[in-house]
């Protein structure tokens, strides 16, 4: 059986979201954070290493 490459980390989701540029994308991330927490009732979790960024258009 293959293990999942991405594993939960102890990273701070809000700290990570605060680094997102541009500001509109960052605001969207915080809105989604709130929405998902309300819908699932679960605490947010970072997954995998966020050491590289995928370029956006």
C-alpha contacts under 8 A as a table, 3 or more apart, distances in Angstrom:
res1	aa1	res2	aa2	distance
4	X	7	X	6.82
5	X	48	X	7.57
6	X	47	X	5.82
6	X	48	X	4.50
6	X	49	X	7.82
7	X	47	X	5.32
7	X	48	X	5.19
8	X	45	X	6.52
8	X	46	X	5.82
8	X	47	X	4.29
8	X	48	X	6.18
9	X	45	X	7.08
9	X	46	X	5.56
9	X	47	X	5.56
9	X	48	X	6.44
9	X	49	X	7.86
10	X	45	X	7.49
10	X	46	X	6.94
11	X	16	X	7.73
11	X	45	X	7.42
11	X	46	X	5.71
12	X	15	X	5.25
12	X	16	X	6.24
12	X	45	X	7.60
12	X	46	X	7.00
13	X	16	X	5.10
13	X	17	X	6.14
13	X	44	X	6.55
13	X	45	X	6.42
13	X	46	X	5.94
14	X	17	X	5.02
14	X	18	X	6.12
14	X	30	X	7.64
15	X	18	X	5.21
15	X	19	X	6.98
16	X	19	X	5.53
16	X	20	X	7.22
17	X	20	X	5.42
17	X	26	X	6.03
17	X	29	X	6.43
17	X	30	X	6.94
18	X	26	X	6.60
19	X	26	X	7.60
20	X	23	X	7.07
20	X	25	X	6.81
20	X	26	X	5.04
21	X	24	X	7.53
21	X	25	X	6.33
21	X	26	X	6.11
22	X	25	X	5.54
22	X	26	X	6.48
23	X	26	X	4.96
23	X	27	X	6.13
24	X	27	X	5.10
24	X	28	X	6.22
25	X	28	X	5.01
25	X	29	X	6.27
26	X	29	X	5.04
26	X	30	X	6.46
27	X	30	X	5.17
27	X	31	X	6.24
28	X	31	X	5.04
28	X	32	X	6.16
29	X	32	X	5.11
29	X	33	X	6.10
30	X	33	X	4.91
30	X	34	X	6.34
31	X	34	X	5.27
31	X	35	X	6.15
32	X	35	X	4.90
32	X	36	X	5.89
33	X	36	X	5.40
33	X	37	X	6.17
33	X	44	X	7.25
34	X	37	X	5.25
34	X	38	X	6.15
35	X	38	X	5.19
35	X	39	X	6.14
36	X	39	X	5.08
36	X	40	X	5.84
36	X	41	X	7.73
36	X	42	X	7.97
37	X	40	X	5.38
37	X	41	X	5.13
37	X	42	X	5.55
37	X	43	X	6.29
37	X	44	X	6.91
38	X	41	X	5.49
38	X	42	X	7.98
50	X	53	X	7.45
